[in-house]
Amino acid sequence: MRLIYAAILGFVGFVTSFGAHIVAVNLPVYAKQVGVGVAMIGLLIAVYDLAEIVAKPTFGAIADRAGMKKTMLLGIVVFVASSLAYLWSRPQLLLLIRFLQGVGAAALSSVSLALVGIYYKETRGRAYGIYNTIKGAGYVISPLVGGVLILRKNFGYLFIASAAVGVVAFLASLFLPDVKDKTRPFEEEELSFKSVLSLLRAPILWRWCLVIVVNMFFVSILFGFVPVYLYSLGYKPEVAGVFLSVLALSYLLVQPLAGWLADKYEARTIVLWGIVMSVLAVLLIPFTKGIPLAVISIVAGLGIGTVWTNSDVAVSSLAKDGRLGATMGIAGSFKEFGDMVGPILIGVLSQAFGLTVAFTACGVLGLLSLALMVFRRG
């Protein structure tokens, strides 16, 4: 099957990465304008992921029964509408706007992942590599675009850009074929949280969920609080945007290679090395600046990118027939859980003890998690 479908679905994923991070990387500017601390920055990042945690398993299960393409299109509509709503609301309502954006993102991101698995059963590693490359481009482009837009002193421009990207994704998605995964006859209990949680009874799925949580813990710290650290060093928004784009570019470029490796070799060892790179980077970031900081961030990007693609491939391969949407929805919820815990934890620690202690503490937690994964490896 042509890889154009993977590219379109990747752009749907791009909506979430671009929309989430064009706001997140500029929250230090928002915090200064509104008068809130770094703990609130962490909460504003986390609430987006909280919404996805609540909604993703449900959307994934419903999509398996009611149609994936329609569910994904609905998610895009919700995301665009909530983004535009910021233009008519007070800045203090940003927390609510971010939650509504997260609800829309829950539908479109989990279903787009599942569709990749359906369209490309034999070459999932390559297809997920393309998907994550395009989605990851949102991490690269959003700091640059956000840094330029924020110079106009209007935070609302960030949401206009997010809505525009969503509209383009909606139009492109109309060309995707309606493909139904193999499903069992509809049963009401299939949509319950009890049946969704039953998918987690497999121990190997739990281990991969732990990998996903740890990796997203580091993703949220890198993309959410490296901007705060750069702001504390006195970098201007546009300069910080370039810096973060370099970080994201390393994360982006490694993913096609990581996907190819997932098709060829066992992913477990590669994933562990990727987490090692991320842990070391988080520990070193608060003690560096300038070029050394850029190099360390690139290493972190390579680590999280490698883990991201390989974990997607592993989870999709564990899904039973007719349960791919629900399985990927659950995996997505674990991603958002890690993405939510990271900014809350580092935000609270930064508010209480400063950024250096916060980064160091999170790096140590990463080391402990890595030790647990190695111990459970057999």
ABEGO torsion letter per residue (X at the ends): XBAAAAAAAAAAAAAAAAAAAAAAAAAAAAAAAAGBBAAAAAAAAAAAAAAAAAAAAAAAAAAAAAEAAAAAAAAAAAAAAAAAAAAABBAAAAAAAAAAAAAAAAAAAAAAAAAAAAABAAAAAAAAAAAAAAAAAAAAAAAAAAAAAAAAGBAAAAAAAAAAAAAAAAAAAAABBBBBBBBBBBBAAAABAAAAAAAAABAAAAAAAAAAAAAAAAAAAAAAAAAAAAAAAGBBAAAAAAAAAAAAAAAAAAAAAAAAAAAABBAAAAAAAAAAAAAAAAAAAAABBEAAAAAAAAAAAAAAAAAAAAAAAAAAAABBBGAAAAAAAAAAAAAAAAAAAAAAAAAAAAAAAEAAAAAAAAAAAAAAAAAAAAAAAX
